[in-house]
């Protein structure tokens, strides 16, 4: 009898252990804990930034860290015509230097207006040498801070109350910070080979701001520090190689706006006489790129940027110079592409549509405004080519 009881107890105990082990290793689906996704993708989609290369290459720095204290020295109470504002100084403990000289702590003036509260994405300050804070800084906030170089920092403080060029709400160990760290590695690379390796990785980055850094680095013919064009170490063959790498690794990943940026960058670079010093491979890539973008009628932003780029080339060098950039397709091939665009739709926008076309992602862009549609711009370029 006792033996039977013991046997039953052993069986029950073994069953309990087996059940415990099973449910420990295979919890119900509703109780399984999955890692929470990082915020980097969301931050980057909402707040991509174009200008990182020039800001850093002209002496700026990029830091990741935490706000440790905020000293508010001035406050403007809100009114009907004047939103609440505050300014002061914050202390920032640097946990990671992503680009520029290493620092342990920063003391930074800031200025915040409630009018800009919560606004994300590019703002006019991004183009002007500083950035308006879109939130009031508070101790404990973990941020990525882009500080302008000496020249732009002085202008930023006088115009915007801060030397900060841009802000991302992300921690030092966020994937966004690691992606941005490549910008510092690129600028600090000891030789061309190692720099090119970093550049190719940046071209393939999932972070849009990093790909925009690569775009500016590849198509840059102006020294960011001296602001001089085609001098101060400018090497057309090296730049040609970078641009070809960008077209190979980054362009296929880009959205329509990024592809439009490539057309604009090509146009700005090739409209100057020094473009003849670029490699034959890049000149051939220019023709191939522009013909493909002119053929993207289903992507009006890309097509329009290509047309605007052609207009810039035509304005700067005339019809003969423009046609010389298309040696394989020639005048006939260029005219054929423009005729197809001119036949694609009406040539004039309605007045309200003309006004709204001046804004891209909520930012005023004068080059996109006007009554001419994509088809109208194609027709206008045809007219000008025929007249010359």
C-alpha positions in Angstrom: 0.0 0.0 0.0 2.7 2.4 1.0 4.6 1.5 -2.1 1.6 2.3 -4.3 1.2 5.7 -2.6 4.8 6.5 -3.2 4.6 5.5 -6.8 1.5 7.7 -7.4 3.3 10.6 -5.7 6.3 10.2 -7.9 4.1 10.2 -11.0 2.2 13.3 -10.0 5.4 15.1 -9.1 6.9 14.2 -12.4 3.8 15.4 -14.2 3.9 18.7 -12.4 7.6 19.3 -13.2 6.9 18.5 -16.9 4.0 20.9 -17.0 6.0 23.6 -15.4 8.9 23.2 -17.8 6.6 23.2 -20.8 4.7 26.4 -19.9 8.0 28.1 -18.9 9.5 27.4 -22.3 6.2 27.9 -24.2 4.2 30.7 -22.6 0.8 31.5 -24.0 0.9 33.8 -27.0 -0.7 36.6 -25.2 2.0 36.5 -22.4 5.0 36.3 -24.7 7.2 39.3 -24.3 8.6 40.7 -27.5 11.2 43.4 -27.5 9.9 46.9 -28.1 11.1 48.4 -31.4 13.5 51.3 -31.1 12.2 54.7 -32.0 14.9 55.4 -34.5 12.8 54.5 -37.6 9.9 56.7 -36.4 12.2 59.6 -35.5 14.0 59.5 -38.8 10.9 59.3 -40.9 9.4 62.3 -39.1 12.5 64.3 -38.8 15.0 63.7 -41.6 17.6 66.5 -41.9 19.3 67.8 -45.0 22.5 69.8 -44.2 24.4 67.5 -41.9 27.4 67.3 -44.1 27.9 71.0 -44.5 27.3 71.7 -40.8 29.8 69.1 -39.7 32.4 69.7 -42.4 32.4 73.4 -41.7 33.4 72.8 -38.0 30.2 71.6 -36.4 29.9 68.8 -33.9 27.3 66.1 -33.1 26.8 64.9 -29.5 24.5 62.3 -27.8 23.7 62.8 -24.1 21.3 64.0 -21.4 20.1 67.4 -20.2 21.2 67.6 -16.6 19.9 71.1 -15.7 18.1 74.1 -17.2 18.5 77.7 -16.0 15.6 79.8 -17.3 16.7 83.4 -17.5 13.9 85.0 -19.5 10.2 84.3 -20.0 7.7 86.0 -22.3 4.1 85.3 -21.2 1.8 84.3 -24.0 -0.7 86.7 -25.5 -3.1 86.7 -28.5 -0.4 87.9 -30.9 2.7 86.8 -29.1 3.1 83.1 -28.1 4.8 82.0 -24.8 8.5 81.9 -25.0 11.4 81.2 -22.7 15.2 81.2 -23.0 18.2 80.4 -20.9 21.1 78.0 -20.6 21.1 74.2 -20.3 23.8 71.8 -19.1 24.3 68.8 -21.3 26.2 65.7 -20.2 27.8 64.2 -23.3 27.6 60.4 -23.3 28.9 60.0 -26.8 30.7 62.3 -29.3 29.4 61.3 -32.7 31.4 63.9 -34.8 33.8 66.6 -33.9 36.1 67.1 -30.9 35.2 65.1 -27.8 33.5 66.9 -25.0 32.4 65.8 -21.5 29.8 68.5 -20.8 28.3 71.4 -22.7 26.7 74.6 -21.6 24.3 75.7 -24.3 22.1 78.8 -24.7 18.6 78.0 -25.9 15.4 79.8 -26.9 12.0 78.2 -27.2 8.7 79.6 -28.5 5.4 77.8 -28.0 4.5 78.6 -31.6 6.9 75.9 -32.6 5.8 73.3 -30.0 5.9 69.8 -31.3 6.9 70.8 -34.8 9.1 68.3 -36.4 10.9 68.0 -39.7 12.8 70.8 -41.7 12.1 74.4 -40.7 13.5 77.6 -42.0 16.1 77.7 -39.3 17.7 74.6 -40.9 18.8 76.8 -43.8 19.9 79.8 -41.7 22.6 78.9 -39.3 20.6 77.8 -36.1 17.5 76.1 -35.1 14.5 77.1 -33.0 13.9 74.6 -30.2 10.5 72.8 -30.8 10.2 72.0 -27.1 11.3 73.4 -23.8 14.4 71.5 -22.6 14.0 69.7 -19.3 16.4 67.7 -17.1 16.5 64.1 -18.0 15.8 64.5 -21.7 18.1 62.3 -23.9 19.0 64.1 -27.1 21.2 64.2 -30.1 22.5 67.7 -30.6 24.0 69.1 -33.7 26.1 72.2 -32.8 27.1 74.6 -35.6 30.7 75.5 -36.4 32.1 78.9 -35.0 30.8 81.0 -37.9 27.3 79.6 -38.0 27.1 79.3 -34.2 27.6 83.1 -33.8 24.9 83.7 -36.4 22.6 81.1 -34.7 22.8 82.8 -31.3 22.1 86.2 -32.7 19.1 85.0 -34.8 17.7 82.1 -33.0 19.2 82.3 -29.5 21.1 79.1 -29.8 24.1 77.6 -31.5 22.2 74.3 -32.0 21.7 73.4 -35.6 19.2 70.6 -35.1 17.9 68.3 -32.4 16.7 64.7 -32.4 15.0 63.0 -29.4 17.1 59.9 -29.1 19.5 58.3 -26.7 23.2 57.7 -27.1 22.7 54.0 -27.5 19.8 54.4 -30.0 20.5 52.9 -33.5 20.0 56.5 -34.9 23.0 57.6 -32.9 25.1 54.7 -34.3 24.0 55.6 -37.8 25.0 59.2 -37.3 28.4 58.2 -35.9 29.4 57.3 -39.5 29.4 61.0 -40.3 32.2 61.5 -37.8 34.1 58.5 -39.0 33.8 59.7 -42.6 35.2 63.2 -41.8 38.0 61.8 -39.5 39.1 59.0 -41.9 42.9 58.8 -42.2 43.0 57.8 -45.9 40.8 57.7 -49.0 40.3 54.0 -48.8 38.9 53.8 -45.3 36.8 56.9 -46.0 35.3 55.3 -49.1 34.4 52.2 -47.0 32.5 54.4 -44.6 30.9 56.4 -47.4 29.5 53.2 -49.1 28.0 52.1 -45.8 26.4 55.5 -45.4 24.9 55.3 -48.9 23.2 52.0 -47.8 22.0 53.3 -44.5 18.3 53.0 -43.6 18.5 56.5 -42.1 17.5 59.1 -44.6 19.6 61.9 -43.0 22.7 59.8 -43.4 22.0 59.2 -47.1 21.5 62.9 -47.5 24.9 63.4 -45.9 26.4 61.1 -48.5 24.6 63.0 -51.3 26.1 66.3 -50.2 29.6 64.7 -49.7 29.5 63.2 -53.2 28.2 66.1 -55.2 30.0 68.9 -53.3 32.2 71.2 -55.3 32.4 73.9 -52.6 34.7 73.8 -49.6 32.4 73.9 -46.6 34.9 75.9 -44.5 36.2 78.5 -47.0 33.0 78.5 -49.2 35.3 78.5 -52.2 34.2 76.6 -55.3 36.6 74.3 -57.3 39.5 74.9 -55.0 41.0 74.2 -51.6 41.6 70.5 -52.2 38.8 69.9 -54.7 39.6 66.8 -56.7 37.2 66.2 -59.7 38.2 62.6 -60.2 37.8 61.7 -56.5 34.4 63.5 -56.5 33.4 61.6 -59.6 34.2 58.3 -57.8 32.1 59.3 -54.8 29.2 60.4 -57.0 29.3 57.1 -58.9 29.3 55.2 -55.6 26.3 57.2 -54.5 24.4 56.5 -57.7 25.2 52.8 -57.3 24.5 52.3 -53.5 22.2 55.1 -52.4 20.1 56.2 -55.3 18.1 52.9 -55.6 17.1 53.2 -51.9 16.0 56.8 -52.1 12.4 58.0 -52.3 11.1 60.4 -55.0 12.3 63.5 -53.1 15.8 62.1 -52.7 15.9 61.2 -56.4 14.8 64.7 -57.2 17.6 66.0 -55.0 20.1 64.0 -57.2 18.8 65.8 -60.3 19.3 69.2 -58.6 22.8 68.3 -57.4 23.8 67.1 -60.8 22.5 70.3 -62.4 24.3 72.6 -59.9 27.5 70.7 -60.5 27.4 70.4 -64.3 26.3 74.0 -65.0 29.8 75.3 -64.4 32.6 74.9 -66.9 34.8 73.0 -64.5 32.4 70.0 -64.9 34.4 69.0 -67.9 37.2 67.8 -65.6 34.9 65.1 -64.2 35.4 61.5 -65.2 33.9 60.2 -68.5 32.0 57.6 -66.4 30.2 60.2 -64.4 29.4 62.3 -67.4 27.8 59.2 -69.0 25.9 58.6 -65.7 24.6 62.1 -65.8 23.0 61.6 -69.2 21.6 58.2 -68.2 20.2 59.6 -65.0 18.5 62.6 -66.6 16.9 60.7 -69.4 15.5 58.2 -66.8 14.1 61.0 -64.6 12.6 62.8 -67.6 10.8 59.6 -68.4 9.4 59.2 -64.9 6.0 60.9 -65.8 4.3 58.8 -63.2 6.5 60.4 -60.6 5.8 64.2 -61.1 8.2 65.4 -58.3 11.1 63.6 -59.9 10.2 64.7 -63.4 9.8 68.3 -62.4 13.1 68.4 -60.6 14.8 67.1 -63.7 13.1 69.7 -65.8 14.1 72.4 -63.3 17.7 71.1 -63.5 17.7 71.3 -67.3 16.4 74.9 -67.1 19.3 75.8 -64.8 21.8 74.3 -67.2 20.1 76.1 -70.1 20.1 79.4 -68.2 23.7 79.1 -67.3 25.3 77.7 -70.5 22.8 77.9 -73.3 21.4 75.3 -75.6 24.7 74.1 -77.1 26.2 73.5 -73.7 23.1 71.6 -72.6 23.0 69.4 -75.7 26.7 68.6 -75.3 25.9 66.9 -72.0 23.8 64.3 -73.9 26.4 63.0 -76.4 24.7 59.6 -76.9 21.1 60.7 -77.3 22.0 64.1 -78.8 19.6 66.9 -79.6 17.1 64.6 -81.1 17.0 62.3 -78.0 16.5 65.3 -75.7 13.8 66.8 -77.8 12.0 63.4 -77.9 12.0 63.2 -74.1 10.7 66.7 -73.8 8.0 66.2 -76.4 6.7 63.2 -74.5 6.4 65.3 -71.4 4.8 68.2 -73.2 2.0 65.9 -74.4 1.4 64.4 -71.0 -1.2 67.0 -69.8 -2.3 70.6 -69.5 0.4 73.3 -69.4 -1.1 75.6 -66.9 -2.1 75.1 -63.3 -5.2 76.7 -61.7 -4.4 79.7 -59.5 -4.9 77.8 -56.2 -2.9 74.8 -57.5 0.0 77.1 -58.5 0.1 78.5 -54.9 0.0 75.1 -53.2 2.7 73.8 -55.6 5.2 76.2 -53.9 5.3 74.0 -50.8 7.1 70.7 -50.5 6.3 68.8 -47.2 5.0 72.1 -45.8 8.2 74.1 -46.6 8.1 77.0 -49.0 10.1 76.2 -52.1 10.2 79.0 -54.6 11.6 76.8 -57.4 8.4 74.7 -57.3 5.9 77.6 -57.6 4.3 79.0 -60.7 1.5 78.4 -63.1 3.4 75.9 -65.4 2.7 72.2 -64.9 5.3 69.5 -65.6 3.9 69.4 -69.2 4.2 73.1 -69.4 7.8 73.2 -68.3 8.6 70.5 -70.9 6.9 72.7 -73.6 8.8 75.8 -72.4 12.2 73.9 -72.6 11.3 72.7 -76.1 10.5 76.3 -77.2 13.9 77.5 -75.9 15.8 74.7 -77.5 14.2 75.5 -80.8 14.8 79.2 -80.5 18.6 78.8 -80.0 
